[in-house]
């Protein structure tokens, strides 16, 4: 490769780059000046989650290095459902759900990316704005010969879903995404698409469509999927999502997620989820044993500061310190209101306040000695919770919940 572009150096050093359609061509394009790149997400929820953040932080760096991002919310593709990494179809969304979710996604994205009218300021688009103009006949006449069945069947996302009964609706998803790339190239001279590793097949279809239709070279850059400590993809469908919007996951809980990063992932998370200089990350990564907790605190603060601002990061850090020091009365601890007029069994209480999905889960945690009420370990499954103005519940070592009696 010729002189490596500074942005690509940064991304490579931080571990963002998983795959590229043409890394040398992208390098040359970046070296020639500002380019336009896009990332898309379907409005299946009203907030982004940690599983989205590798792509979002990648775009943040893209903008910091003087390029222009486009954020695409898939009002059209959201009406179909992406089969990638799925064993079953997504539920259909109503127009009202799509509108509400799109507004929530913009709030999430705005925490990381600067929108505006400047040369490098981001814009947001909705693919429904152009897809709604095609009738089924129009779409087939315009693009039907640009996609071959063998090529579409070769995609891993399609192969997996075929075994489960993939619908014709889902089969068309990749054609819509390819048309998105073509449209953004034509309207905004967009030459780069960012995606997660699970979107690789859909994304390269766009590269091929632009080449067929216009004879132009565009690029795809994918980043690795973020997994939890069990190696499972983080996402709302997996049931382990940590949300960006504070009405779904509080800044304290967001902080605690990163504070509880497994030891072997600390360096990786510092590089991906923060803007801490690499030289400083190298020093933090060398810490061992109990000292590694300091690196986790730095990670948690820096990640929370990006998503929620400095003041909320300070509050979250202070709350965590107070709790672990035994002062479990911090106003910044996650709080739930619950009407407790008479004594309630501990198991019912833990389920009602949302700490457990089932009574069996709550029962097991009590038997394992993992529940404390106002600092007292509870091992009796028949323990009764008496009405009180506030009750501090601790689950395991690091999860706290303040229950306020209405």
C-alpha positions in Angstrom: 0.0 0.0 0.0 1.1 3.6 -0.7 1.4 6.0 2.2 -1.3 4.8 4.7 -3.9 7.4 5.4 -3.9 8.7 8.9 -7.5 7.7 9.5 -6.9 4.2 8.4 -3.8 4.1 10.7 -5.9 5.1 13.6 -8.7 2.6 12.8 -6.3 -0.2 12.3 -4.4 0.5 15.5 -7.6 0.5 17.5 -8.9 -2.7 16.0 -11.8 -1.4 14.1 -11.1 -2.8 10.7 -12.5 -6.3 10.1 -12.8 -6.4 6.3 -12.7 -4.0 3.3 -13.8 -4.4 -0.3 -10.7 -2.5 -1.5 -8.5 -1.1 1.2 -5.9 0.3 -1.2 -8.5 2.1 -3.2 -10.1 3.5 -0.1 -6.7 4.6 1.1 -6.1 6.5 -2.1 -9.6 8.1 -1.9 -9.0 9.3 1.6 -5.6 10.7 0.8 -7.2 12.8 -2.0 -9.3 14.7 0.5 -12.7 14.7 2.2 -15.0 11.9 1.3 -18.6 11.0 2.2 -19.4 7.8 3.9 -22.6 6.3 5.4 -23.9 3.9 8.0 -27.4 2.6 8.2 -29.6 1.1 10.8 -33.2 0.0 10.7 -35.6 1.7 13.2 -36.5 -1.6 15.0 -36.0 0.1 18.4 -36.0 3.7 19.8 -32.4 3.6 20.9 -29.0 2.3 19.8 -27.2 -0.1 22.1 -23.6 -1.0 22.9 -23.7 -3.5 20.0 -23.9 -0.6 17.6 -21.1 1.4 19.1 -18.1 -0.1 17.2 -19.7 1.2 14.0 -20.7 4.5 15.6 -17.3 5.1 17.1 -15.7 4.3 13.7 -17.9 7.0 12.1 -17.0 9.4 14.9 -13.3 8.9 14.0 -14.2 9.3 10.3 -15.7 12.7 11.1 -12.9 13.8 13.4 -10.5 13.2 10.5 -12.3 15.7 8.3 -14.9 13.5 6.4 -18.6 13.8 6.1 -20.9 11.1 7.6 -24.4 10.2 6.4 -26.6 8.4 8.9 -29.3 6.4 7.2 -32.4 5.3 9.1 -34.1 2.5 7.1 -37.7 3.4 7.0 -38.1 1.2 3.9 -35.8 -1.7 4.9 -37.3 -1.6 8.4 -40.6 -2.5 6.8 -39.0 -5.7 5.4 -36.7 -7.0 8.0 -33.0 -7.9 7.7 -32.3 -11.6 7.8 -28.7 -11.2 8.7 -27.6 -13.2 11.8 -31.2 -14.2 12.4 -33.1 -17.5 12.7 -36.6 -16.0 12.3 -38.3 -13.0 10.7 -38.5 -9.6 12.3 -42.0 -8.5 13.4 -43.6 -5.9 11.1 -43.5 -2.3 12.3 -46.3 0.2 12.0 -45.6 3.7 10.5 -46.1 5.2 13.9 -43.6 2.8 15.5 -41.1 3.6 12.7 -41.5 7.4 13.3 -41.0 7.1 17.1 -38.1 4.8 16.8 -36.4 7.0 14.2 -36.6 10.0 16.5 -35.0 7.9 19.3 -32.2 6.7 17.0 -31.4 10.3 16.1 -31.1 11.1 19.8 -28.7 8.2 20.2 -26.6 9.1 17.2 -26.4 12.8 18.1 -24.5 11.8 21.3 -21.6 10.6 19.1 -21.8 12.5 15.8 -22.1 16.2 15.1 -25.0 17.2 12.8 -25.2 20.5 11.0 -24.7 22.3 7.7 -20.8 22.3 7.6 -18.6 20.4 5.2 -18.0 17.6 7.7 -21.3 17.8 9.6 -23.5 14.7 9.5 -26.8 14.5 7.8 -29.6 12.0 8.4 -31.6 10.4 5.6 -34.4 7.8 5.4 -34.4 5.3 2.5 -38.2 5.3 2.5 -38.0 8.8 0.9 -36.7 7.2 -2.4 -37.9 3.6 -2.1 -41.6 4.7 -1.8 -41.4 6.1 -5.3 -40.9 2.7 -6.9 -43.8 0.4 -7.8 -43.0 -3.3 -7.7 -43.0 -3.2 -11.5 -40.7 -0.1 -11.6 -38.3 -1.7 -9.2 -38.0 -4.9 -11.2 -37.6 -3.1 -14.5 -34.9 -0.8 -13.0 -32.9 -3.3 -11.0 -34.2 -6.8 -11.7 -31.4 -7.8 -14.1 -28.6 -6.4 -11.8 -29.0 -9.2 -9.2 -28.6 -12.9 -10.0 -30.2 -15.6 -7.9 -26.9 -17.6 -7.5 -25.2 -14.5 -6.2 -27.9 -13.8 -3.7 -28.1 -17.4 -2.6 -24.3 -17.4 -1.9 -24.8 -14.9 1.0 -24.3 -16.5 4.4 -27.3 -14.6 5.8 -29.5 -16.1 3.1 -28.1 -19.6 3.6 -28.9 -19.6 7.3 -32.5 -18.3 6.8 -33.3 -20.7 3.9 -33.2 -23.6 6.4 -35.8 -21.8 8.6 -38.1 -20.8 5.8 -36.9 -17.4 4.4 -39.7 -15.3 2.9 -39.6 -13.5 -0.4 -39.9 -10.3 1.5 -36.7 -10.9 3.4 -35.0 -12.2 0.3 -35.4 -8.7 -1.2 -33.6 -6.9 1.7 -30.2 -6.9 0.1 -31.5 -5.4 -3.1 -33.0 -2.5 -1.2 -29.7 -1.9 0.7 -27.8 -2.0 -2.6 -30.1 0.6 -4.0 -29.5 2.8 -0.9 -25.8 2.9 -1.7 -26.4 3.7 -5.4 -28.8 6.5 -4.5 -26.5 8.0 -1.9 -23.7 7.9 -4.4 -25.8 9.7 -7.0 -27.3 12.3 -4.5 -24.3 12.9 -2.2 -21.3 11.5 -3.9 -21.1 8.9 -1.1 -18.3 6.5 -1.8 -18.0 4.5 1.4 -20.4 2.3 3.5 -19.6 1.3 7.1 -21.1 -1.9 8.4 -20.8 -4.5 11.1 -19.4 -7.9 10.1 -22.9 -9.3 9.9 -23.8 -6.8 7.2 -20.9 -7.6 4.9 -22.9 -9.5 2.2 -25.6 -6.9 2.0 -23.1 -4.1 1.7 -20.9 -5.5 -1.0 -24.1 -5.9 -3.1 -24.2 -2.1 -3.2 -20.6 -2.0 -4.4 -21.5 -4.3 -7.2 -24.6 -2.4 -8.1 -22.8 1.0 -8.4 -20.1 -0.7 -10.6 -22.8 -2.2 -12.9 -24.9 0.9 -13.2 -22.4 3.7 -13.2 -19.0 2.0 -13.7 -17.7 3.7 -10.5 -15.7 2.2 -7.6 -17.2 2.6 -4.1 -16.0 0.9 -0.9 -17.2 -1.0 2.1 -15.5 -1.1 5.5 -16.7 -3.5 8.1 -16.0 -3.7 11.8 -16.1 -6.7 14.1 -19.2 -7.4 16.1 -19.0 -6.7 19.8 -19.8 -9.8 22.0 -20.4 -10.2 25.7 -18.3 -12.3 28.1 -20.1 -15.4 26.8 -19.2 -14.6 23.2 -22.7 -13.7 22.3 -23.5 -10.8 20.0 -24.8 -7.8 22.0 -28.2 -6.7 20.8 -31.7 -6.3 22.0 -32.8 -9.5 20.3 -30.2 -11.4 22.3 -31.7 -9.9 25.5 -28.4 -8.4 26.8 -28.6 -4.9 25.4 -27.1 -1.9 27.2 -28.9 1.1 25.7 -27.4 4.5 24.7 -30.5 6.6 25.5 -30.7 7.4 29.2 -34.5 6.7 29.5 -33.7 3.0 28.8 -30.3 2.6 30.5 -29.3 5.1 33.1 -25.8 6.7 32.9 -24.9 4.8 36.1 -25.9 1.5 34.5 -24.0 2.4 31.4 -20.9 3.2 33.5 -21.3 0.0 35.4 -21.4 -2.0 32.1 -17.9 -0.8 31.2 -16.7 -0.9 34.8 -17.5 -4.6 34.8 -15.6 -5.4 31.5 -13.8 -8.8 31.7 -10.0 -8.4 32.3 -9.1 -9.8 28.9 -11.3 -7.2 27.0 -10.2 -4.1 28.8 -7.5 -3.1 26.2 -9.9 -3.8 23.3 -12.7 -1.8 24.8 -10.4 1.1 25.6 -9.4 1.3 22.0 -12.9 0.9 20.6 -15.1 2.8 23.0 -12.9 5.7 24.0 -10.8 8.4 22.4 -8.0 7.9 24.9 -4.6 8.2 23.1 -3.1 4.8 22.2 0.1 5.6 24.1 -1.9 5.9 27.3 -4.0 2.8 26.5 -0.7 0.9 26.2 0.2 1.9 29.8 -3.3 1.0 31.1 -3.2 -2.4 29.4 0.0 -3.3 31.2 -1.7 -3.1 34.6 -2.2 -6.4 36.4 -4.3 -7.8 39.2 -6.1 -5.2 41.4 -4.5 -2.4 39.5 -6.4 -3.4 36.4 -9.5 -2.0 38.2 -8.1 1.5 37.7 -8.0 0.9 34.0 -11.6 -0.3 34.1 -12.6 2.9 35.9 -10.8 5.0 33.2 -12.7 3.0 30.5 -16.0 3.4 32.2 -15.6 7.1 32.7 -14.4 7.8 29.2 -17.1 5.8 27.5 -19.9 7.3 29.7 -18.5 10.8 29.1 -18.9 10.4 25.3 -22.4 9.1 25.5 -23.8 11.2 28.4 -21.4 14.1 29.0 -18.8 14.9 31.7 -21.3 15.7 34.5 -23.2 12.4 34.2 -19.9 10.5 34.0 -18.8 12.2 37.3 -22.1 11.3 39.0 -21.9 7.7 37.8 -18.4 7.4 39.1 -19.3 9.0 42.4 -22.3 6.7 42.8 -20.1 3.6 42.1 -17.5 4.8 44.6 -20.1 5.4 47.3 -21.8 2.1 46.9 -18.5 0.1 47.0 -17.5 2.1 50.0 -20.6 1.0 51.8 -22.5 4.3 51.4 -25.4 2.8 49.4 -27.5 5.9 49.5 -26.4 7.7 46.3 -29.0 9.6 44.4 -27.5 8.5 41.2 -28.2 4.8 41.6 -30.8 3.4 39.2 -34.2 3.9 40.8 -37.6 2.3 40.4 -40.9 3.4 42.0 -43.0 0.6 43.5 -46.1 0.7 45.7 -45.5 -1.4 48.8 -48.3 -0.9 51.3 -47.9 -4.2 53.1 -45.2 -6.8 53.5 -44.2 -8.6 50.3 -42.3 -11.9 49.9 -38.6 -11.3 48.8 -39.0 -13.4 45.6 -42.1 -11.5 44.4 -40.4 -8.2 45.3 -37.3 -9.0 43.3 -39.4 -9.9 40.2 -41.8 -6.9 40.5 -39.0 -4.4 40.8 -37.4 -5.8 37.6 -34.2 -7.3 38.9 -35.2 -10.8 37.7 -37.3 -12.1 34.8 -38.6 -15.1 36.8 -39.2 -16.3 40.3 -36.9 -19.2 39.7 -34.0 -16.9 38.9 -34.6 -14.8 42.0 -34.8 -18.0 44.1 -31.5 -19.3 42.9 -29.7 -16.0 43.6 -31.1 -15.9 47.1 -29.9 -19.5 47.7 -26.5 -18.5 46.4 -26.2 -15.6 48.9 -26.3 -13.0 46.1 -29.0 -10.7 47.4 -28.7 -7.9 50.0 -31.5 -5.7 51.3 -30.2 -2.4 52.8 -26.8 -4.0 53.3 -28.1 -7.3 54.9 -27.5 -10.6 53.0 -30.8 -12.4 52.5 -30.6 -16.3 52.4 -34.2 -17.0 53.5 -36.5 -17.5 50.5 -39.5 -16.7 52.8 -38.0 -13.3 53.9 -40.6 -10.6 53.9 -40.0 -7.0 52.7 -41.6 -4.5 55.0 -43.0 -1.2 53.6 -40.3 1.5 53.7 -39.7 4.9 52.0 -36.6 3.6 50.3 -35.1 0.1 49.9 -31.6 -0.5 48.6 -31.3 -3.8 46.8 -27.9 -5.3 45.8 -27.7 -8.2 43.3 -24.4 -9.9 43.2 -21.4 -7.6 43.8 -22.0 -4.8 41.4 -25.7 -4.4 40.6 -27.7 -1.9 42.8 -31.2 -0.7 42.6 -33.0 1.8 44.8 -36.7 1.1 45.2 -38.8 4.1 46.3 -42.2 3.4 47.8 -44.8 5.5 46.1 
